[in-house]
Amino acid sequence: MKNIRKNYPPGDFGVWVIIYIELLTFGLFFAGYIYSRRADVELFNASQLLLDTKSGFVNTLILITSSYFVVKAVQAIKTMQLQEAIEKAQKWLLSAIGLGGMFLIIKMSEFISKYQDGINLSTNKFFMFYFLLTAFHFMHVMLGMIILFNLYNKTKIGGYTKDDHRGLESGASYWHMVDLLWIVLFPLIYIIR
C-alpha cells in the first residue's frame, strides 16, 4: 500500500493542486469560447480560416514529442544505473527543452503574422479568445521550459536517483499538463467548425 501511495499520482501533491487549478482555469476559458462561438458561428468559422492550421498541427506534434522525451528522461532515472541514467536523462530533457523552444518560435511567428495583417485582440470575439488562450498557453510553455531546465541542472549533478526522483516526476507532470492543454486548444481553436 505504501508503494502505491508513493507512486500515484507521480510527483508532489502541491504540483497536482497547481495542475488542477490550471486545468480548471483553462476549462473556464474553453467554456467561454464555446458559449461565444455558439452565439456567432459564422464569425468564428470565418475567422478560423485566417489561422495557420499547419503551424498549429506542427506545434501539436512538437509538444507530443517533447512529452515523450520527458517520459524517457523519467524512465531513464527510474530504471538505469546512475551514471547512464544521468547521461540519458540529460539528453532527453535537453531535447524536450529544444522542442519547447521550437514551439515558442512557431507560435511567436504566428502572433507576428497576425499583427502584421492588422489582426489583434480587438478585431473580433474569435481573435480575442485566440490571442488570450494561445498567449496564456505560451506563458505556460515558457514556465514549463524553465522547470525542465531546472530539472536538467539537478539531473546533471546527480540530484535524482531510482529511489529519489519525485521532483523530476513533478516537473514532468507539469509539462504533460502543458501538452494536454494544447491537445485540447488546437482542435478547439484551429479545427472545429
NORHUQUI-V647396 format. One record per backbone hydrogen bond with DSSP energy under -1.0 kcal/mol. NH is the residue of the N-H (numbers start at 1). CO is the residue of the C=O. Records with the same first field share a line. If there is no record, write none. Layout:
NH: CO + CO
//
This chain:
5: 1
6: 2
7: 3
8: 4
16: 12
17: 13
18: 14
19: 15
20: 16
21: 17
22: 18
23: 19
24: 20
25: 21
26: 22
27: 23
28: 24
29: 25
30: 26
31: 27
32: 28
33: 29
34: 30
35: 31
36: 32
37: 33
38: 34
44: 40
45: 41
46: 42
47: 43
48: 44
49: 45
50: 47
51: 48
53: 51
56: 52
57: 53
58: 54
59: 55
60: 56
61: 57
62: 58
63: 59
64: 60
65: 61
66: 62
67: 63
68: 64
69: 65
70: 66
71: 67
72: 68
73: 69
74: 70
75: 71
76: 72
77: 73
78: 74
79: 75
80: 76
85: 81
86: 82
87: 83
88: 84
89: 85
90: 86
91: 87
92: 88
93: 89
94: 90
95: 91
96: 92
97: 93
98: 94
99: 95
100: 96
101: 97
102: 98
103: 99
104: 100
105: 101
106: 102
107: 103
108: 104
109: 105
110: 106
111: 107
112: 108
113: 109
114: 110
115: 111
116: 112
117: 113
118: 115
119: 114
123: 120
128: 124
129: 125
130: 126
131: 127
132: 128
133: 129
134: 130
135: 131
136: 132
137: 133
138: 134
139: 135
140: 136
141: 137
142: 138
143: 139
144: 140
145: 141
146: 142
147: 143
148: 144
149: 145
150: 146
151: 147
152: 148
153: 149
154: 150
155: 151
156: 152
157: 153
158: 155
159: 154
161: 164
169: 165
170: 166
171: 167
172: 168
173: 169
174: 170
175: 171
176: 172
177: 173
178: 174
179: 175
180: 176
181: 177
182: 178
183: 179
184: 180
185: 181
186: 182
188: 184
189: 185
190: 186
191: 187
192: 187
//
